[in-house]
Amino acid sequence: MTDSQDFGNFASRSSSKWRRFASDVLPMHVAEMDFDVAPEIRAQIIDFANRSDLGYLGPIPEVAQAFAGFAKDRWGWEIDQSQLKLATDVGVAAVEILRAISKPGDKVLINSPVYSAFFNWIEEVGCEPADAPLKVTDSGYQLDLAAIEQAFKDGVKIYLLCSPQNPVGLVHSAKDLSEVARLADEHEVIVISDEIHAPLSWIPFTPYLTLGEAAERTGVTISSSSKAWNVAGLKAAFYITQSKKMQLALKDLPVALNWRSSILGAFCMATAFMDSRQWLDDAVSQIQENYLFLESELPKFLPKAKLTQMGATYLAWIDISAYKVADAQKHILEIGKVALVAGPDHGSREEYQGYVRLNFACSRERISEALRRMALVLEG
């Protein structure tokens, strides 16, 4: 795994990260890593192309087998391989699940600040978000279990959980998730647990479906190799249940979800979970080092900014409210030439105006340059 110190050498890349903005803008917004793709995955793609094996995706037990081994080794999770089904990507899986279990106008619970696409998925199926914002404690962000319980009592029947939480990098505790499962079971709520960032945790992560019968009765997990192995363009993900009850709840999901996935993406997903674990470990180590570097560099350039403590992902949630700059993300882009994600994209609360999300899965030089440019705007 390598990254580059040359800010301009990514011009040959074609993804949104590199084409959305002009070449003089540092793209620190979308969740793509600058790191080279794992050699095992690259070899898989080349092999399929050399064999002209680029047809429709048919049965592929290899994904369930590979993820079963990964989940057991990493988290002690013994999955039911027969209940793992493919989807095009995690967003498609979420939308199709929501479509199957909701009707227009239903409320879907989220915990802001949260991945901005959650709001788009909910809107796409005609539902409305209900928010139980994360609470801030002495040790950082945490699920507000009282607010979640109240939402369930108020009649919310679907909970879209981000685990780990993007953008704050929060790895929810097993204790909190167990209480979520108990409450969901008591109030007959379906929990859709988006665990796409789980392999990028460097503190212990607990899959929702490992938390006993209450979680199994209420939960469906959606995930993919796309985020952790940096292969979103390959288009393959999965959803998995662990009980007959949830299987029945999702019986109307389109059979075509499998066929709409990419043959390259599906086989590369199996390769990632089975054969590319060392690459993942190296990537997570690099991300941890980058996080510590960002933590040390931030006060040098932006002494009034505050970095949220995190245990997963490569997306930093930075409080710049002390600078009292309206539309800070817009000014940082237009003047500083750094693309970030604006805080309000992650929820409607007024306080999010003072935050930005920064992708630090890149070279240290790029991190320092981004902070330097941000300081030109905020420090003056």
N, C-alpha and C positions, 0 to 999 in steps of 0.2 A: 504494500500500500504506500503510495507516494502522493505528495502534493507539491505545488511549485511556489517558489518565491517570486516568480515573474507574474506581475499583475495582468499582463497582456496575452499569455500563452494559451488562454482558453477560447480564443476566437474561433477555433475549428469546431467547438461544441455547438450543438443545435437545439438544446432543450430551452424551455422557457426562461430558465435562470439567466441564460446568456444572450437571449434575443429580445427580452421584454424592454430593456432600457438601452440607451446609447452606450457605446464602448467605453466612454470615460466614466461610467457609473460603476461603483463597486456593488455587485449584487449580493446582498446579505439578507435577502428577504425569503424567497421560497425555500422549502425544506429539501434541498439537494446538497449532498456533500461534494467537495472538490476532489475527494480521494479517488484513486483509480479503482475500477470495479475489480472484484476478486478474480484471480486468474482462472479458477475452476469454472466460474460463470462465463467468462469470455471464451474459454475453450469449448464449453457446451454450445454456445451460440455458433461458433465457427464450425463445429462438428455438424450441427443441424443444417447449416447452410451448405456445407460441402456435400452432404448426402441428399440435398434438395428435399429435406424433410420439413416442409413448411405448410402443411395442410391444416385442416380443421382439428381442433383438440377433441379427442375422444376420451375413453376411460383412462384415468391416470391414478392408480392406487399409490404410485410412488410419492405423491405429495403427502398423503395421510401417513404413510410409513415413515417418511423423513421427519415430518413434524412431530410424530409420536415419539421418536427417539430424542429429538431436540427438547421437547417439552418435559420428558421424563428426566433427562440428564440435567437440565438447567433449573427446573422448578419442581421436580417430583410429581408432575402432573401426568397421570395415566389417562390418556384420552380414549374415547370410543371412536376408533377410526371410521366406522361405518357412518358416523354422524358428521363427518367433515365434508363440506361441499364447496365447490369452487365458485368464484365470481370474478368479474372483470377487474375490479379493484375494490378497495375498502369503501369508497364512496358509493359505488353501485350496490354493494352488499347492504350498506346502511339504508339506502333509499328503497331498495326492494323489500327489505325486512319491514321498514316503516310502512310501506304501502300495503303489505300483507296483514299487518296487525292494527292499523289505525283507520280512521275515517276523517275526512276533511273537517277541520275545526278542533280536532283533539289537541290537547296540550302534551308536549314532550319536554320532560325535565332535563335541564343541562346545569352545569356548574361553571359560571363565568369566573375569571377569564378562561376562555376555552377556544379551541381551534375554530377559526372563522367559518370553515366549511360546514360545521354542524348546523349553523343557522340556514345555510343554503339547502342542505338536505331536508331539513324540517319544512322549509317553505315549499320545496319541490313537490312534496306530497300533500300540500294543503293544510298542514298542521301549524301549530303555533308554539313558540318556545315558552317554557315556564322556567324561571331561573331561581336556583338555590345557590347563590354565589359562594365560592370558597371563602372561608374565614381566615383571618390573619391572626396567628398566635405568636408567642415569643420564639418559637422554633421555625416559623414560616407558615406557609399556606397549609390548610387542612380542610377536608370535607366538613360541611356544616350539617351534622346528622339531624339536628333539631329542625333545620329548615327543610331537609329532605323528607323527614317524617311528616311535617306539616303539609308539604306538597302532595304527598301520598294521601293524607287525610282529606285534602281538598279535592281529590278525585283524579289526580294524574295517574295514568296507568302505563306509561312508557317512560323509561329513564335511559337517556343516551349518555353513557359514562365514558369519560376519556381517561384511560389508565395504561401507562402513566399520563399525566396531564400536560398537554400542550396548551399554552406556552410557558407554564411556570416550572416545568421539569419535576413535578411532584409525583413521587411513587407512593400511592395510597397504602396505608398500613393494612395488614391482614385483619387487625381488630376492627378498623373502620369498615372495610369491605364486608366483613362478616355481619356487622350490624346492618349494612345496606341490604344484604341478602335476607336477613331476618325480617326487616321492615317490608321489603318487596314481597316476600312470601305472605306476610300477614295481610297486606293490602292488595294482593293479586296484581302486582306490577311486573311488567317484563323489562328486564335490564339488558340493554344492548351495550356490551363492553368493548369499546374500540381499544385493542391492545397492540396496535401496529408499532408503537415505540418500545414495547416491552424488551426486546433483545438489546436495546440501547440503555439499559439500566445498569448502574454500577453500585447500587445498593439493592438488597434483596427485594425482588418483585414477586407479587402473589397474583396468579391468574384467578379471575373471579370464579371460574368453574371448579376450582380446587377446594372451595370452602364449604363443602358438604351438600346435603340434600336440598336445603333451602335455595342455595345458589343454583344447583342443577335444575330445580323446578322453575326458576325464574329467569335464567340467563342464557344468552347467546353471545358468543365471542366472535368478533370480526378482526381479521389480521392479515398480514402478508409479509413477505420478505422484502417488499419494495423499499421501505424506509431504512431498515437496518443495513441492507446490502446495497442501497443506492441504485435501485433498478426500477424506478417507478414507470419508466417508459415501456417495460416489458409486459405490463398489464395482466396481472394475475393476483388473485387474493383468495381468501376462503372465509367461510363462516362455519362455526361448530357449536353443536349443542351437546348436552350430556344427560338428557332425560327424554322419555317418551312424551311427557307433557309438552316440552318445548318443540320436539319434533312435530307433534300434532299442530301446535300453534303456527308453525311455519310451513305447513303442508301445501299451501297455495303459492309458494315461491315459484317463479318460472323455472321449468326444467332447462330452459335455454341458457340459464346463467353459466353453466359449464361450457356450452358451445361458444359463448361470447368471450371467453377467456382466450388468451394467446397460448399457442402450443409452446412457443419459446419461453414465455413467462412462467407457465406451469412447470415445465421441466427444469428451468433454472431455479424456481422456488424450491423444488426438491433438492437440487444440488446445493443451494445455499444452506438449508437446514441440515443436510447430511454431511457435506464435504467442505464447506467454507466456514467452519466455526473458528479456525485460527485467524482468518482474515477479520471476522467479526470481533474477536477478542483484541486484536491489534487496533482496530478502528475505535473501539470503546476506550482503550488505553489512551489513544491519541486525543480523543474527545475530552477525556478527563484532564489531560495535560493542558489542552487548549482552554478549558474552563478555568483552571488555576491561573493560567497566563492572563486570561481576560480579567479575572478577579484582581490580579496584581497591577495590570496596566490601567484599568478604568480610573482609579483615583489620580493617576498621573495626568490624564487628559481631561477628565470630567469629575473633579473632586466632589461635586454636589450630587452626582448620580449614585444610585444604589442598585446593586446586582442581587437578584433573588437567588437564594440558596436552592440548589437543585440536586437531584439524584439520578436523572435520566435525560435523554435527548441531547441535541446540540443547538437548542433554541433558547437563547437567553432572554429573560424578561427583565427589562431595565427601567427603573423609575427615574425619570428625568424631570419630574414635576417641579423640583426646586428651581429650575431655570425659568419657569413661568413663560414658556414660549408656546403660543397657540399654534396648532397644526404643526408641531415640531417635526413630525415625519416628513411632511410636505416640504418644509424649509431645508431639512437635512438632504433631501433628494435634489431639490432645485439648486441649492447653493453649495452644499457639501459634496454632492455627487455620490451619495451612499443610499442604496435602496434598502429600507427596512420595512417591517410591517407595523402599521399604526396600532396603538393600544386599543382604540375604540372598535377595531375590527373583531375583537375578541369578546365583546359584550357592550351593553348599553349604559353601564354605570359611569357616572361623571368622572370618577377617579381614574378610569382607564385612559382618559385624555393625556395623562402625564406619563404614559409608558410607551415603549417601543419593544419590538421583538427583533433580535439580531441572531443570525445564523453564524456560528463560530466553527463550523466543520470545514476549516480551510487552513491556510498557512498562518503562522504567527505574524508574519509581515503584513498579511492582509488584515488581520485583526487590528494591529497597531495603526495601520493606515486608515482604516475605517474610523477608529476612535479619534485620530488626529483631525480628520475631516469633520467629524461631528463636533469636535471642540471649536473649530473655526466658526461654526454656526451658533453654538450654545454659549461658549465662553466669550466669543467676540475677539 
